[in-house]
Amino acid sequence: MSPRRRGYRGCACLDCRAVPDTISFARGAPAPEALDGGLIARCSATALDADPTVILSYGTGGGYPPLREWLAQHHGTTADRVIITNGSLEGYVFLLETFLAPGDLIGLEAPTYDRALLQAQMHGMDILEVPMQDDGMD
């Protein structure tokens, strides 16, 4: 194993699964109402009809250019400032690897998503757990 993986300390949140009334921040499934199979099928068909070669290829590293353009217009910015990721975890890892180095201090809300803790640990960060208040991090 790599030194980084050998140094993995585990996640304390996994120890609390048996505690009654615990709210788990571990990975979960999307809300059922977000999984509209019919809508996804229609959107997929539209995209495939419009640009099958691009849709079925690997594409660019920053994401599908027409989607980046649409998002940029919708949010009042330019497409070169938009990056499409495969999810929040990939975006989070990009941020860790781009802006932080092993040994840097990172503040994370407590409690937080278990993958945020795991990735910070695996990237050698020193973690400062910041308590949450009703209006955000303390």
N, C-alpha and C positions, 0 to 999 in steps of 0.2 A: 504494500500500500504506500501511497505517496505520504510524505510527512504531513501535508495539510489534512489528509483524511485520517491519519493516525491520531492527530490532535483533536479530532471531533469529540466534544464533551457530552453530547446528547442534549436533549431538550427537557427541562424540568416540567414543562406543561404536560408531557406524556404521563408523568406520575400521578396526575390529578384526575385521570379519566374515571376512576372508581369513586371519586368524591361526589356525593349527592348535590344536586343543584349547581353543578359546575357548568359554566358556559365555555364551550370549547372554541378556541381560535385555530384549531387544526384545519387542515384542508377539508373542503366540503364540496358538495355538488351544487351546481347552479340552481336557482329557484325554478320549480317546474314551469311557472309561467314564462320563463325566459327560453324555454325549449319548445318553441312552436315549430314542429317539424314541417308543417305545410308551408309556412312562411319561409323557412330556411330552404326548402325544396324549390319554391318559386324564385327566390333570390339567386340560388345557385344556377338554375336554368337560365335566368336572364343574363348572368355573368358569363356563363359558358357560351351562350348564343352570341354575345357581343364580342368576346375576345378569347376563344378557346385556347389558342396557342399560349398566350400569356398566362391565363388562369391555370393551365395544367403544367406550367414549367416552374422552376424554382423561384424565379423572379429576382428582384433586386434586394439588396440587404436592408434598405430603409423601408421596404413595404411597397405595395401595389401603388404605382404613381397616381392613377386617377383617384384612388381613395385618399392618398396624401393631399392631393389638390383640393378635394372636396372638404376634408377636415380643416385644412388651412383657411379656406374661404369661410367656413362656418365659425371658426374661432378667431378670425381677424389677424392671421399671420401668413407666412409663406411656407410653401411645401418643403423647402430645405430645412425648416425648423420642426418638422413632423417626422417622427419615427414610429413605425408600426411594429409592435412586438407580438409574440405568441401568448402574451398574458402579463399580468402584473408582476409575477415572479421574474420573468425574463427581463422586464424593464428595470426592476429593482437590482438584479445582478449587473446589468449594464451600468447603472449608477455607481454601485460599489466598485466595479472594476475601472471605471473612468475617473472617479473623483477621490477615491480613498486608497490607502496602502495598508498592508499588514501593520498592526500596531496603532493605527489611528483610532481615535475615540469616536464612536457613533452613538447618538442618543436615539433610543427606541421607546415608543410608548409602552407602558406596562399596565394592563396586559396587552399582548400583541399577537400577531400571526406567527405560528411556530416556524414557518419557513424563513421569515425575516431574521429570527434569532439564529437558525441553523446556518443560513448563508453568511451572516455577519461572522459567526464563529469560524466557518470553513474558510473565509477570506482573511482570518487572522485579526479581526477588529477587536478592540476593547469596547465592551458594551456598557453604556450607562442607561439603566432603566429609568424612564421618566414617568412618574405617576400621572394618571389621567384625572381630570376634573370634569365637571359638567360642560365647561366651555373649551375643553381640549387639554393639551399637555400642560402640566404644572410648571 
